[in-house]
């Protein structure tokens, strides 16, 4: 079992920045891709960014150039640096990790961007 705990969400004004962290614990060996997803009220959960254990990244078009995903394998932690935030970025942000045939999710952290 892998447990994921996100932190760093909060309220920020448009144009501001916010950094999220996600720490994995439990059966953490052989964790593959980790990533961030978000879900706004009334909308489906969508991919924000992913990163492999080797550091290869993938971003959704709507965050490319504004967000940066990074990873510290020694700390079993994935980060999301968010800048130039927009009101449409408001959502619950979830950490995701893949291990073997399983996918794990954190509890989510709320990010609210005011106009």
C-alpha positions in Angstrom: 0.0 0.0 0.0 1.2 3.5 -0.9 -0.1 6.5 1.0 0.1 10.0 -0.6 -0.2 13.2 1.4 -0.5 16.5 -0.4 0.2 19.9 1.2 0.6 23.5 0.1 -2.8 24.4 -1.2 -4.5 27.6 -0.2 -5.9 30.9 -1.4 -3.9 33.1 -3.8 -4.7 36.1 -6.0 -4.6 35.8 -9.8 -1.1 36.1 -11.0 0.3 34.7 -7.8 2.3 31.6 -7.1 1.8 28.5 -5.0 3.8 25.4 -4.4 2.4 21.9 -3.7 4.1 18.9 -2.3 3.2 15.3 -2.1 5.0 12.7 0.1 4.7 9.0 -0.6 5.0 6.5 2.2 4.3 2.8 2.8 5.4 0.4 0.0 7.3 3.0 -1.9 9.8 0.8 -3.8 9.2 0.6 -7.5 7.0 3.6 -7.7 7.0 4.7 -11.3 5.3 7.8 -12.7 4.0 10.4 -10.3 1.8 13.3 -11.2 -0.7 15.9 -10.3 -4.3 16.0 -11.4 -7.0 18.5 -10.6 -10.8 18.5 -10.4 -12.9 21.6 -10.3 -16.6 21.5 -9.2 -18.8 20.0 -11.9 -15.9 19.0 -14.0 -13.9 15.8 -14.5 -10.6 15.2 -13.1 -7.9 16.2 -15.5 -4.1 15.7 -15.8 -1.9 18.6 -14.8 1.6 17.2 -15.1 3.5 13.9 -14.7 7.1 13.0 -14.0 8.9 9.7 -14.3 11.4 8.4 -11.8 14.1 9.5 -14.2 12.8 13.0 -14.3 11.0 13.1 -17.7 8.0 15.4 -17.6 4.7 15.8 -19.3 2.4 18.8 -19.0 -1.1 19.6 -19.9 -1.2 22.4 -22.5 -3.1 24.8 -20.2 -0.3 24.8 -17.6 2.8 24.5 -19.8 5.1 27.4 -19.1 3.4 28.3 -15.8 3.7 25.1 -13.7 6.7 23.0 -13.1 6.7 19.5 -11.7 9.8 18.1 -10.0 10.7 15.0 -8.0 13.0 14.0 -5.2 13.3 10.3 -5.2 15.3 10.2 -2.0 12.5 11.9 -0.2 9.7 10.1 -2.1 8.3 13.5 -2.9 6.8 15.1 -5.9 6.3 18.9 -6.2 4.3 21.2 -8.3 5.4 24.8 -8.6 2.6 27.0 -9.9 3.0 30.6 -11.1 0.9 33.1 -13.0 -2.2 31.5 -11.5 -5.6 32.1 -13.1 -9.0 31.8 -11.5 -9.7 28.8 -13.8 -6.9 27.0 -12.0 -9.1 26.8 -9.0 -9.6 23.1 -8.2 -8.8 20.3 -5.8 -5.3 19.1 -6.7 -4.6 15.4 -6.3 -1.3 13.6 -6.2 -1.1 10.3 -8.1 1.5 7.6 -8.1 1.8 4.3 -10.0 3.3 1.2 -8.5 3.1 -2.2 -10.1 -0.5 -2.6 -11.4 -1.9 -0.1 -8.9 -2.6 3.6 -9.0 -2.7 5.6 -5.8 -4.3 8.9 -5.0 -3.8 11.5 -2.2 -6.7 13.1 -0.4 -6.4 16.3 -2.4 -5.5 19.9 -1.5 -7.7 22.9 -2.4 -6.2 25.6 -4.6 -8.3 28.7 -4.9 -7.3 31.6 -7.2 -9.3 34.8 -6.7 -9.8 37.4 -9.4 
